[in-house]
């Protein structure tokens, strides 16, 4: 099933709350709807607003993945250099080089996460000027079957500004987001 993320910009949190309630009433799961805002207190005052959590506002996951990729490359280079330099033919063998490769992978992954926690999420960079001007970004991940519902609801909210589309959250993540909340209640 194809899923697409739709972005909207608005300066009215009340309207976004009504829009979210309407989407939920039409079968869109709460875990697929988010509001990104710099005014966290305003979002907390709206009972039905599903705010973006602070970790999701940073680029920690994306940078962590990039760090892991760099670490994997470093690990492979370490093993190749050790092999072709003949260092593995000594009495110590492969063990120190395998260990060094694992350390390089772990360190690079850790550093990537540390760098990412200091940056805004790469998916939200294009909205920074709107956010700093006091606006809010509403986004929803929709299956193709809900596209008509979204179009109908958007027509009822002419103040919403369409801000584009993008890649959706992976289906398996959305699946577990729907299943886990009842487990923790």
Buried (B, 14 or more C-beta within 10 A) or exposed (E): EEBBBBBBBBEBBEBBBBBBBBBBEEEBBBBBBBBBBBBEEBBEEBEEBBBBEEEBBBBBBBBBBBBBBBBBEBBEEBBEEBEEEEBBEEEEEBEBBBEBBEBBBBBBBBBBBEBBBEBBBEBBEEBEEBBEEEBBBBBBBBBEEBEEBBEEBBEEBEEBBEBEEEEBBEEEEBEEBEEEEEEEE
